[in-house]
Amino acid sequence: MRRIGLPLFALLAALFVAAPASAAITFTSKSVNTGNTPQGIVADFFHGGGNADLLTANSGDSNINLLLGDGGGNFANAAGSPFGAPSGARAVATADFNGDNKTDEVTVGVNDLAVRLGNGSGGLGAPTTVSVAGKTFTSVVTGDFNNDNIADFAASENSSGTRLVRDSRTSLRGRDPRTTRRSRRSPKPHCIDSIERPTRPGPRVCPRR
């Protein structure tokens, strides 16, 4: 498998409080090997020790690299990395989707969105995949979109601007589905699958189209 270097401009700048506001800021760069054609990258904490790690979405290889940091600007693949991802993986984002205080990740690509749960020690579990035929997803973000203290994610798609919002309890906590609704407030070509809050705890799912 061909590997290319991903230049990372980085993490090594030192900012001194005593320096005047006009002082120059300098950076150093180094290359880290990833999969072919990395198009998405995110930094977060996937293993203990308080050192930031990197996750890249590699479109050319349809996989993701989890690169664990040593705190000194050096990165190495985690055990099992690279991991499989949606075809033509375009973007990645992170959040704690299942409420265990460990960093998880979501990757998007052609037709699919896939979530892998982190184990807190630099590993990722098997993917939970949401498939939407005929869609190429190009970016993804995470947030608590319905104020239930559970992370959700939203992905954009390149042909019609469709947004999908998924409540993480739906597929990651394995409970029975509840009611759903389609929000019609957003003007076309944008649409949102949003989640209606149930009267008692339980998962919510968006209907597949």
Beta strands, then each sheet from edge to edge (+ up, - down):
strand 1: 4-9
strand 2: 29-34
strand 3: 38-44
strand 4: 53-58
strand 5: 63-69
strand 6: 75-77
strand 7: 83-84
strand 8: 91-95
strand 9: 104-108
strand 10: 110-116
strand 11: 128-143
strand 12: 152-157
strand 13: 163-167
strand 14: 181-183
strand 15: 192-194
sheet 1: 1+ 2-
sheet 2: 3+ 4- 5+ 6-
sheet 3: 3+ 4- 5+ 7-
sheet 4: 8+ 9- 10+ 11- 12+ 13- 15- 14+
end
